[in-house]
Amino acid sequence: MDQACIDATKIAISQGYTHLDGAEVYKTETEQGKAIAASGKARSDLFITTKVSTASDSTADIPSALKTSLKKLGLEYVDLYLIHSPWFGSDDAATRQRAWAQMEEVHAAGLAKSIGLSNFLPEHIDEVLQTAKVKPAINQIEFHAYLQRPELLAYHKKAGIATAAYSPLAPLLKGAPGPIDDYVAGLAKKYAVTSAEILLRWCVDQDVVAITTSSKEQRLSDYLRAMTFKLTPKEVKEINELGEGKHYRGYWTHKLPEGNWR
């Protein structure tokens, strides 16, 4: 049992965070469940996301996988359930379509209020939409100033699929030094916040849900300030243009090699 995970989740809830994002493969659902139970929060006040693992056989029986996750979380349903990646099983359209049909089953059963995808590219989403009865609500992707993915975001907008960003702070935590550093630092001074909060706000101002992590109480508190100000369109554009000067991908590099920045 990871007590640090329990403590960090409890702190986040106590500070006002309501969306908790997890996944089967993270192996923290039990800890999340304990923190949720200890929080005293009404279930309706929280938005819980988890993901079916594509690194195991879980996608072969998604209803069973979700029921196992719910048991660990101590919940009767999740608000959002995602397929963690498009790469699993036979890695073909039929496999992804069968998995999505099972996602629709858990949605119909009320075990997941909404269903969606993670790390899917346009061609993968096309395959799902060919047979889908319920359209994916969201696609959670790596997205930050050094991995802007305009083609994918435009696809989401046209299809009516929301975008969520994981690793939005990569330019600070893994991609530094880089071309946005000085400009973002200047904006942080202007708005009396941190550079991290500028990058979170940069996502929000592009209609992208920002998802990040921290076990530090002060950082969790600071990140909430990202919702108290707004960047100008010119500032968003400047970060975009500066960010195009560097490319960085932290995840799925074995599937999307360097040079593929979609």
C-alpha positions in Angstrom: 0.0 0.0 0.0 1.4 3.4 -1.1 0.7 5.7 1.8 2.2 8.6 0.0 -0.4 8.2 -2.8 -3.2 8.1 -0.3 -1.9 11.2 1.5 -1.5 13.2 -1.7 -4.9 12.3 -2.9 -6.5 13.3 0.4 -4.6 16.6 0.3 -5.8 17.3 -3.3 -9.5 16.6 -2.3 -9.2 18.7 0.8 -7.9 21.6 -1.3 -10.8 21.5 -3.6 -9.8 19.2 -6.4 -12.8 17.2 -7.6 -11.4 15.4 -10.7 -9.2 12.4 -9.8 -7.5 10.8 -12.8 -6.2 7.2 -12.5 -5.7 4.0 -14.4 -5.6 0.3 -13.9 -1.9 0.2 -15.0 -0.9 2.8 -12.4 -1.8 0.3 -9.7 -3.0 3.1 -7.4 -6.8 2.5 -7.6 -6.9 1.0 -4.1 -5.1 4.0 -2.7 -7.4 6.3 -4.5 -10.4 4.5 -3.1 -9.1 4.8 0.5 -8.5 8.5 0.0 -12.0 9.0 -1.5 -13.6 7.1 1.4 -11.6 9.1 4.0 -12.4 12.5 2.4 -16.0 12.5 3.5 -17.0 14.0 0.1 -20.3 13.1 -1.4 -19.8 10.9 -4.4 -21.7 13.4 -6.6 -19.1 16.0 -5.7 -16.2 14.0 -7.3 -15.4 13.2 -10.9 -13.4 9.9 -11.1 -11.6 8.7 -14.2 -9.8 5.4 -14.7 -8.6 3.5 -17.7 -8.6 -0.1 -18.8 -5.1 -1.4 -19.2 -3.9 -2.1 -22.8 -0.6 -3.6 -21.4 -2.4 -6.7 -20.3 -5.4 -8.9 -21.3 -7.9 -6.5 -19.7 -9.2 -5.3 -23.1 -10.4 -8.8 -23.8 -13.0 -8.5 -21.0 -13.6 -4.8 -20.3 -16.7 -5.3 -18.1 -14.7 -7.6 -15.8 -11.7 -5.1 -15.8 -14.0 -2.2 -14.8 -15.7 -4.2 -12.1 -12.3 -5.0 -10.6 -11.3 -1.3 -10.8 -14.6 -0.3 -9.1 -14.0 -2.8 -6.3 -10.5 -1.3 -5.7 -11.9 2.2 -5.8 -14.8 1.3 -3.6 -17.2 2.9 -6.0 -20.4 1.8 -7.9 -19.4 3.7 -11.0 -16.8 5.9 -12.5 -17.6 9.2 -14.2 -15.2 8.5 -17.1 -13.7 5.3 -18.4 -11.0 5.3 -21.0 -9.2 2.8 -23.2 -5.6 3.6 -22.3 -4.1 3.3 -25.8 -5.0 2.1 -29.3 -2.2 -0.4 -29.3 -3.4 -3.7 -27.9 -4.4 -7.2 -29.0 -4.0 -7.7 -32.7 -3.6 -3.9 -33.1 -6.2 -3.7 -35.9 -9.5 -2.0 -36.6 -11.6 -5.1 -35.6 -9.8 -5.3 -32.2 -10.4 -1.7 -31.4 -14.0 -1.9 -32.6 -14.7 -4.9 -30.3 -13.1 -3.1 -27.4 -15.3 -0.1 -28.0 -18.4 -2.2 -28.1 -17.5 -3.5 -24.7 -17.0 0.1 -23.5 -20.6 0.8 -24.7 -21.8 -2.1 -22.6 -20.3 -0.7 -19.4 -21.8 2.7 -20.3 -25.2 1.2 -20.8 -25.0 -0.7 -17.6 -24.3 2.5 -15.7 -20.8 1.4 -14.6 -19.3 4.4 -16.5 -21.2 7.6 -16.9 -19.0 8.6 -19.9 -16.5 6.6 -22.0 -13.6 7.8 -24.1 -10.1 7.1 -25.4 -6.5 7.9 -24.6 -3.5 8.2 -26.9 -5.6 7.5 -30.0 -4.6 9.1 -33.3 -7.1 10.2 -36.0 -6.9 6.9 -37.9 -7.7 4.9 -34.7 -10.6 7.1 -33.8 -11.9 6.7 -37.4 -12.0 3.0 -36.9 -13.9 3.3 -33.6 -16.4 5.8 -35.1 -17.2 3.4 -38.0 -19.1 1.1 -35.6 -19.7 3.2 -32.5 -23.2 3.7 -31.2 -21.9 6.0 -28.5 -19.3 8.6 -29.6 -16.1 8.8 -27.5 -16.5 11.8 -25.1 -12.8 12.6 -24.9 -9.3 11.6 -26.0 -6.6 12.1 -23.3 -3.3 12.7 -25.0 0.2 14.0 -24.2 0.0 17.7 -25.1 2.2 20.6 -24.2 4.0 23.5 -25.9 6.6 21.1 -27.4 4.0 18.6 -28.6 1.1 20.7 -29.9 -0.5 18.2 -32.2 -2.6 20.6 -34.3 -3.9 17.9 -36.7 -5.2 15.8 -33.8 -6.8 18.8 -32.0 -8.5 19.9 -35.2 -9.8 16.3 -35.7 -11.2 16.3 -32.1 -13.0 19.6 -32.7 -14.5 18.5 -36.0 -15.7 15.2 -34.5 -17.0 16.8 -31.3 -14.6 15.0 -29.0 -13.1 16.9 -26.1 -9.3 17.0 -25.6 -7.5 16.3 -22.2 -3.8 16.9 -21.8 -1.5 14.8 -19.7 2.1 15.9 -19.1 1.2 19.6 -19.7 4.2 20.7 -17.6 6.8 18.7 -19.7 8.5 21.8 -21.0 9.4 22.8 -17.5 10.0 19.3 -16.0 11.6 17.4 -18.9 12.0 19.7 -21.8 14.0 22.5 -20.3 16.0 24.4 -21.3 13.8 25.4 -24.3 12.6 28.3 -26.4 9.5 29.1 -24.3 11.4 29.4 -21.0 12.0 33.2 -20.9 8.7 34.2 -22.3 6.7 31.9 -19.9 8.8 33.3 -17.0 7.9 36.8 -18.0 4.2 35.9 -18.1 4.5 34.3 -14.6 5.9 37.6 -13.3 3.1 39.5 -15.0 0.3 37.4 -13.5 2.1 36.8 -10.2 2.0 33.0 -10.6 4.4 30.3 -11.4 5.6 29.1 -14.8 3.7 25.9 -14.2 0.5 27.8 -13.8 1.1 29.6 -17.0 1.4 26.3 -18.9 -1.7 24.9 -17.3 -3.6 28.0 -18.2 -2.3 27.8 -21.8 -4.1 24.5 -22.1 -7.3 25.8 -20.6 -7.3 28.8 -22.9 -7.2 26.4 -25.8 -10.2 24.4 -24.5 -8.0 21.6 -23.4 -8.5 19.9 -20.0 -5.2 20.0 -18.1 -4.3 17.0 -16.0 -1.2 17.1 -13.9 0.3 15.4 -10.8 2.1 16.4 -7.6 2.6 15.1 -4.1 3.6 18.5 -2.8 0.8 20.3 -0.9 2.1 23.8 -1.9 2.2 22.9 -5.6 -1.3 21.5 -5.5 -2.5 24.7 -3.9 -0.6 26.8 -6.4 -2.0 24.9 -9.4 -5.5 26.0 -8.5 -4.5 29.6 -9.3 -4.5 28.6 -13.0 -8.2 29.1 -12.9 -8.1 32.6 -11.5 -6.6 34.4 -14.6 -6.7 34.2 -18.4 -4.0 34.6 -21.0 -4.6 36.9 -23.9 -5.0 35.3 -27.4 -1.7 37.0 -28.3 0.1 35.3 -25.4 -1.3 31.9 -26.2 -0.2 32.4 -29.8 3.3 33.5 -28.7 3.8 30.3 -26.6 2.5 28.3 -29.6 5.0 29.9 -32.0 7.9 29.6 -29.6 7.1 26.1 -28.7 7.3 25.1 -32.4 11.0 25.6 -32.1 11.4 22.4 -30.1 9.8 19.0 -30.2 9.7 16.6 -27.3 7.6 13.5 -26.6 7.9 11.7 -23.2 5.5 8.8 -23.7 4.8 6.1 -26.3 8.1 6.7 -28.1 8.2 3.0 -28.9 5.1 3.4 -31.0 5.6 7.0 -32.2 9.3 7.4 -33.0 11.1 10.7 -33.1 10.1 12.8 -36.1 6.4 11.8 -35.7 5.0 14.7 -33.8 1.3 14.1 -34.6 
